[in-house]
Amino acid sequence: MLWFKAWLEIRWRFAFLVGSTLLIWLTPFWMPSTGVSPAAIASRLWMGTHLGTVFLYIFSAIYLAGSGINSQTLYGATSGFHGSMLFTLSLPVSRRRLLFTRAGLGAVLTCILILIMASYTLYLSPGPVNALQAFTYIARVILCDLPIYAIAVLLACLLDEIWHFIGDSFIWTIVFLLQSRFDAISRLSPLRALSLICYPVTSPMPWAAIAASVVMAGAALALSVWVLKRKEY
């Protein structure tokens, strides 16, 4: 029941992200109608698609984590279908299990989206990509997307809907700005490791950023459990 309830609350978010991804990917097919040949600007077109996909990596993690236990859409705005925290917390299971079920399903769907988006991005790459490079890139994206998702889960346990999304966006905007000023933050930033700056295939594995991402994700999930156990509704 928990997994099914979590799916009901996250399915439209997942469908929206699939539609957003297709919109970005199908854009090049409309270029011939404007008189511009995609082949003439293949490298720039691929880089634009890649950067757009990197944005979707980040947005997907934040958006899918938004259906947290504390998230609750206005009843009237959704015709009565919403993720009610009062109903969720009345279920005869521990809050830890509720969190891991909701966060686990969101993480699985995020990984599925990353796998699809990363595979398509590498398929469009103007240069050759072997199996090891593809595996390395996909693994790097998933690992470096972990803290973005985990921190979004934490904020979803504290804030409702739009406020959690604004909070996540503010946090990672600050990180993005700081990584361009401080070398230490740049080495540990998951945003840089997601290829906002470095080339996605030929760049070396950012082990420091990956280790920092795993630590931040574990700390955020542990703090989420601590918050839910002590929060009064």
C-alpha positions as a printed NumPy array, in Angstrom:
array([[  0.   ,   0.   ,   0.   ],
       [  2.815,   2.418,   0.851],
       [  4.525,   1.96 ,  -2.505],
       [  1.226,   2.291,  -4.376],
       [  0.306,   5.441,  -2.442],
       [  3.748,   6.879,  -3.144],
       [  3.315,   6.102,  -6.842],
       [ -0.068,   7.859,  -6.932],
       [  1.495,  10.979,  -5.449],
       [  4.536,  11.041,  -7.723],
       [  3.216,   9.732, -11.055],
       [  2.228,  13.122, -12.498],
       [  5.563,  14.619, -11.521],
       [  7.281,  11.782, -13.366],
       [  5.027,  12.243, -16.427],
       [  5.766,  15.993, -16.443],
       [  9.519,  15.36 , -16.416],
       [  9.249,  12.853, -19.262],
       [  7.322,  15.438, -21.286],
       [  9.87 ,  18.167, -20.494],
       [ 12.703,  15.901, -21.586],
       [ 11.   ,  15.052, -24.869],
       [ 10.374,  18.755, -25.511],
       [ 14.097,  19.523, -25.253],
       [ 15.115,  16.512, -27.329],
       [ 12.601,  17.131, -30.121],
       [ 13.591,  20.779, -30.599],
       [ 16.34 ,  20.013, -33.19 ],
       [ 13.807,  18.305, -35.445],
       [ 12.013,  21.646, -35.919],
       [ 15.148,  23.458, -37.021],
       [ 14.876,  22.641, -40.765],
       [ 11.599,  24.58 , -40.876],
       [ 13.533,  27.68 , -39.787],
       [ 16.1  ,  27.299, -42.564],
       [ 18.887,  26.142, -40.223],
       [ 20.414,  22.732, -40.807],
       [ 21.171,  20.752, -37.616],
       [ 24.213,  19.228, -39.338],
       [ 25.748,  22.675, -39.821],
       [ 25.849,  23.346, -36.095],
       [ 26.077,  19.764, -34.827],
       [ 28.679,  20.378, -32.105],
       [ 26.95 ,  23.464, -30.707],
       [ 23.588,  21.739, -30.922],
       [ 24.911,  18.768, -28.979],
       [ 26.463,  20.972, -26.287],
       [ 23.184,  22.837, -25.915],
       [ 21.321,  19.544, -25.582],
       [ 23.88 ,  18.347, -23.05 ],
       [ 23.605,  21.476, -20.882],
       [ 19.811,  21.314, -21.081],
       [ 19.961,  17.701, -19.939],
       [ 22.255,  18.631, -17.036],
       [ 19.621,  21.133, -15.941],
       [ 17.035,  18.332, -16.11 ],
       [ 19.25 ,  16.128, -13.928],
       [ 19.082,  18.776, -11.212],
       [ 15.442,  19.688, -11.737],
       [ 14.357,  16.024, -11.731],
       [ 16.039,  15.368,  -8.388],
       [ 14.415,  18.398,  -6.767],
       [ 10.991,  17.905,  -8.347],
       [ 10.618,  14.183,  -7.65 ],
       [ 11.775,  14.627,  -4.055],
       [  9.023,  17.201,  -3.585],
       [  6.333,  14.615,  -2.897],
       [  7.634,  14.195,   0.634],
       [  5.742,  13.358,   3.792],
       [  5.314,  16.985,   4.744],
       [  4.339,  18.139,   1.24 ],
       [  0.657,  18.883,   0.881],
       [ -1.022,  20.485,  -2.115],
       [ -4.102,  22.608,  -1.505],
       [ -7.17 ,  20.374,  -1.41 ],
       [ -9.32 ,  22.602,  -3.583],
       [ -6.669,  23.053,  -6.254],
       [ -6.467,  19.326,  -6.976],
       [-10.129,  18.31 ,  -6.759],
       [ -9.51 ,  16.411,  -3.562],
       [ -6.542,  14.366,  -4.76 ],
       [ -3.443,  15.38 ,  -2.876],
       [ -0.649,  14.072,  -0.652],
       [ -2.117,  14.676,   2.78 ],
       [  0.512,  14.513,   5.497],
       [ -2.246,  13.886,   8.07 ],
       [ -3.413,  10.751,   6.272],
       [  0.139,   9.603,   5.603],
       [  1.238,   9.963,   9.212],
       [ -1.892,   8.15 ,  10.453],
       [ -0.81 ,   4.931,   8.737],
       [  0.284,   2.152,  11.142],
       [  3.953,   2.249,  10.129],
       [  7.009,   4.103,  11.365],
       [  7.868,   7.51 ,   9.974],
       [ 11.263,   6.141,   8.958],
       [  9.566,   3.559,   6.755],
       [  7.275,   6.22 ,   5.287],
       [ 10.265,   8.368,   4.428],
       [ 12.328,   5.561,   2.921],
       [  9.361,   4.365,   0.836],
       [  8.612,   7.823,  -0.55 ],
       [ 12.238,   8.81 ,  -0.997],
       [ 13.149,   5.378,  -2.354],
       [ 10.534,   5.462,  -5.095],
       [ 11.54 ,   8.975,  -6.064],
       [ 15.198,   7.948,  -6.172],
       [ 14.41 ,   4.968,  -8.415],
       [ 12.436,   7.154, -10.84 ],
       [ 15.215,   9.774, -10.793],
       [ 17.788,   7.101, -11.684],
       [ 15.57 ,   5.847, -14.521],
       [ 15.317,   9.366, -15.938],
       [ 19.063,   9.898, -15.575],
       [ 19.793,   6.615, -17.347],
       [ 17.539,   7.548, -20.27 ],
       [ 18.727,  11.151, -20.532],
       [ 22.415,  10.327, -20.169],
       [ 22.201,   7.537, -22.753],
       [ 20.537,   9.821, -25.273],
       [ 23.046,  12.609, -24.615],
       [ 25.955,  10.245, -25.203],
       [ 24.245,   8.905, -28.33 ],
       [ 24.187,  12.422, -29.787],
       [ 27.841,  13.033, -28.926],
       [ 29.797,  14.159, -32.032],
       [ 32.768,  12.023, -30.957],
       [ 33.022,   8.276, -30.298],
       [ 31.959,   7.023, -26.88 ],
       [ 32.908,   3.544, -25.694],
       [ 31.09 ,   1.439, -23.089],
       [ 33.477,   2.333, -20.259],
       [ 33.095,   6.066, -20.889],
       [ 29.314,   5.716, -20.986],
       [ 29.235,   3.738, -17.727],
       [ 31.594,   6.215, -16.049],
       [ 29.508,   9.203, -17.103],
       [ 26.186,   7.665, -16.015],
       [ 27.643,   6.551, -12.672],
       [ 29.072,  10.037, -12.094],
       [ 25.746,  11.697, -12.808],
       [ 23.813,   9.378, -10.487],
       [ 26.3  ,   9.72 ,  -7.615],
       [ 26.578,  13.498,  -7.933],
       [ 22.803,  13.861,  -8.178],
       [ 22.416,  12.111,  -4.81 ],
       [ 23.031,  15.162,  -2.569],
       [ 20.669,  17.283,  -4.665],
       [ 17.937,  14.694,  -4.197],
       [ 18.691,  14.05 ,  -0.507],
       [ 18.716,  17.74 ,   0.427],
       [ 15.457,  18.161,  -1.492],
       [ 13.967,  15.314,   0.578],
       [ 15.114,  17.051,   3.761],
       [ 13.536,  20.361,   2.764],
       [ 10.371,  18.53 ,   1.687],
       [ 10.125,  17.217,   5.258],
       [ 10.35 ,  20.767,   6.593],
       [  8.519,  22.89 ,   4.028],
       [  5.431,  22.647,   1.845],
       [  5.409,  22.445,  -1.94 ],
       [  6.65 ,  25.66 ,  -3.547],
       [  8.73 ,  26.726,  -0.529],
       [ 10.822,  23.586,  -0.609],
       [ 11.468,  24.078,  -4.332],
       [ 12.483,  27.716,  -3.786],
       [ 14.761,  26.661,  -0.933],
       [ 16.49 ,  24.013,  -3.043],
       [ 16.948,  26.4  ,  -5.943],
       [ 18.429,  29.028,  -3.618],
       [ 20.886,  26.567,  -2.035],
       [ 22.253,  25.271,  -5.334],
       [ 22.369,  28.718,  -6.893],
       [ 24.608,  29.803,  -4.016],
       [ 26.787,  26.697,  -4.48 ],
       [ 27.075,  27.411,  -8.204],
       [ 28.168,  30.991,  -7.538],
       [ 30.645,  30.005,  -4.827],
       [ 32.295,  27.28 ,  -6.887],
       [ 33.421,  29.889,  -9.397],
       [ 35.145,  31.889,  -6.643],
       [ 36.667,  29.255,  -4.362],
       [ 38.753,  26.368,  -5.623],
       [ 38.   ,  24.148,  -2.607],
       [ 34.253,  24.408,  -3.184],
       [ 34.766,  23.821,  -6.893],
       [ 36.557,  20.515,  -6.241],
       [ 33.763,  19.312,  -3.938],
       [ 30.769,  20.734,  -5.807],
       [ 28.409,  18.133,  -7.299],
       [ 27.268,  20.738,  -9.819],
       [ 30.701,  20.905, -11.415],
       [ 30.917,  17.124, -11.417],
       [ 27.577,  16.997, -13.244],
       [ 29.395,  18.644, -16.154],
       [ 28.094,  22.176, -15.903],
       [ 31.697,  23.178, -16.601],
       [ 33.759,  20.119, -17.547],
       [ 33.381,  18.047, -20.722],
       [ 31.126,  15.065, -19.954],
       [ 33.114,  12.187, -21.499],
       [ 36.827,  12.983, -21.567],
       [ 37.066,  14.715, -18.186],
       [ 38.563,  12.658, -15.308],
       [ 36.425,  11.24 , -12.553],
       [ 35.932,  13.897,  -9.831],
       [ 36.522,  11.557,  -6.896],
       [ 36.537,  14.351,  -4.324],
       [ 33.139,  15.606,  -5.496],
       [ 31.745,  12.063,  -5.564],
       [ 32.919,  11.364,  -2.003],
       [ 31.494,  14.697,  -0.819],
       [ 28.208,  13.912,  -2.596],
       [ 27.824,  10.554,  -0.855],
       [ 28.593,  12.093,   2.552],
       [ 26.148,  14.971,   2.013],
       [ 23.418,  12.581,   0.835],
       [ 23.828,  10.304,   3.853],
       [ 23.828,  13.23 ,   6.269],
       [ 20.718,  14.773,   4.676],
       [ 18.759,  11.499,   4.82 ],
       [ 19.781,  10.877,   8.441],
       [ 18.709,  14.411,   9.345],
       [ 15.388,  13.861,   7.521],
       [ 14.647,  10.832,   9.694],
       [ 15.602,  12.802,  12.811],
       [ 13.302,  15.68 ,  11.826],
       [ 10.285,  13.444,  11.126],
       [ 10.663,  11.512,  14.38 ],
       [ 10.613,  14.694,  16.434],
       [  8.199,  16.836,  14.457],
       [  4.734,  17.461,  15.864],
       [  1.784,  17.639,  13.487]])
